[in-house]
Amino acid sequence: MAVDRDHVLRSAAALLAHKSTATLDEVARAAGISRATLHRHFAGREALVRALEALGIEECEAALDAARPEEGPAADAVRRLVRELEPAAGLLSFLYTENQLFEGEEQNEGWARIDERVSALFRRGRLSGEFRIDLTPAWLTEALFGLIASGAYVVLSGRAAPKDFQHMIVELMLGGALRTEEPARENHGERNHDQHPAAGT
């Protein structure tokens, strides 16, 4: 019987999102195949993780396409992006713990493409006056993915309801990012007088 590689990967993603230390035997059982069959597709845990990374990048890029981050108010685009990323949040939560994926020269260039697209959204929001200019797009990008990964972990561990995922992420993210007044310069204890609050905030 032919093995559906996509089914194996998604079964592995669902298991590892709940239990990041799961063994390959456990992954094989979750996918309904033998350990030998799993090994024919993925030589070891590293090969499986790299395949899951490729799946994660594919799903992130599809979510970005669906969210249309270049359209409309930047805050609304962030809300759409969180909504579109939610189905992949568990996988992203697992990948977030795999430090080797984000270190060294072998880092998949797909992460850089994703970071650039999300950073462009936050840059657009700063230029439009929606987002604070003292928070860099790079920092906001990392914060967003950190919140998504953490939010998925909390939901998967049963400490938060799945229906609250989008609200929790969006409200915490935008609650810190939206410009409501001139940000204070903490190192000087005074306002930066050449900045101005966004109209209507």
N, C-alpha and C positions, 0 to 999 in steps of 0.2 A: 504493500500500500504506500502510495506516495505521501510524503510528509509535507504539510503546508508550512513553509519556513516563516511566513508572516504570523501564522497561528502560534508557532513555537515562541517567536519573539514577544508577541503580545502576552502570552501566558507567563513567560519569564518576567516581563515588565510588571505584570500585576502581582506576581509573587514577591519579587524583589522590592517593590514599592512598600509592601507590608513587612518584609523580612529581608533586609539587605544582606544578611549573612547566610542566606539559604545556600545549600550545597547544590552541586550539579545534579545529584540524584533527586533532590527535591524539585529542581527545575524540570527535570525530565518527567517526574510524576505529574506535576502541574500541567504539563503539555500533553500528557497521555501517551508518552513514548518511552522507549527504553533509554538507559544511559548510553548504550552503544550507538543508538540512532542519533541521540543528541550530539555525541562526539563526532559523528560523521559530518554534521553541519557546523559544529563549533569545536575546534580542537581543544579548547580549555576555557576557563573562566574569562581570561583576558579577551579571547576572540568573541565570546558571547557579549561581554561588556562593550566592546567596540561596535558590535552589530547593533546593540541597544542604543549606543551613542548616535549612530547613523539614523536610527529610527526617531530618536528624540529631536535631532536637527531637522529631519524631514517634517515632523509634526509642528515644530516651532515655526518653520518657514511657511507652512500651510496656514497656520494660525495668523501669522503676520499678513499674509495675502488676504485672508478673510476679514481681518480687522480693519484694513484700509487705513493705516496709521497716518497717511499723508492727507486725509480728508477731514474737514470739519474742525471744531474746537479740539485742542490737544487733550483736554481732560476727558472728553467723550471718547476719543481714540484709545486712551488708556483703559477706559471701562470696556470697550469692545475687545481690546487685546486680552485682558484678563479673562473675559468670557470665553474667547476662542482658545485660550491656553489651558483652560480648566481640564479638559479631557486628558491632556498630557501631563498634568501636574504631578501625578504619582510617579511617572517615569522620570520627570525632571528632578523630583525630590531624591530619587535613588542616584541619578547621575551626578547630582550636586555633591554627593559624598565620595565620589570616585576622583580623588585629587589628581591622579595621574593623567586624567583626560584633559586637564587644564594647565599642565606644566610641560616645559621642554619644547623641543622643535617638532615633536610629533602631534602637537595639538591640531585637531581638525579645523580647517579654515572655515567650516560652516559656523562655528561659534562666533568667529569674527564678523561674518556677514550678519548674523542675528544681532550681535551687539551694536553694529553700526546702524541697522535699521531702527532699533529701539532708541539708541542715542539720538538719532535724527528726530524722532518724535519729541524727545525731551528738549532738544535744541529749538525745535519749532515752537514749543510751548513757552520757552524762555523769551524768544524773539517776539511772540505775540503778547507778552505780558501776563500770561496765565501762570507760569511757574516761576518760583524764586530763582534769582540769578546767582545767589551764593551757594547753590547746590549744583554741582557739575552734572552734565548729562551722563558721564561715565558712572558717577556715584549713584545717580538715580536708576540707571539701568541695572547695576548690581543689586541695588536695594529691591527693585521690583522682582527680580528672579529669586532673590533670597526670601522675600515674602511669599512668593508662590510655592517655593520648595517647603518652607516652614509650614505654610497653611495646609498643604497637602499632607504633611506628616501629622499635623494635629487632627485633621479630619480622619485619616486612615487609622489613627490610634484611638479613635472613638471619643476624643475630648471636644469635638466640635461637630455640628451637623453639616453634612454636605451642602445643604441649601444656603448656609451662611458663608460659604467659601468666597464667592465673588464680592459680597458686601464687605467682609472683613478685610480682604486684600485692598480693594479699591479705596475704602474709607481711610485706612491707615496710610496708604501710599499718597493719596491726594491730600489728606489732612496735613501731611508734612511738606508736600511739594507745592501746593497752590500758594500763590502770592496774595496775602491778605493785607499786608502793610510793608513798609520798608524794613527789610531785615536789618537787625542791629549788628554792628561789627563787634563781636564779643571781645576781640583782642584790644579794642580801643574803648569799648563801653559807650560808643556813640553811633548815631545813624550815619549812613552814607547818603549825604544830601543830594547827590546827583542821580539817585534812583527815585522812582515814583511808583505808587501802587497801581495795580491794574484797574482800569475803569470797571465799575460794576461789581467789584469783589468786596 
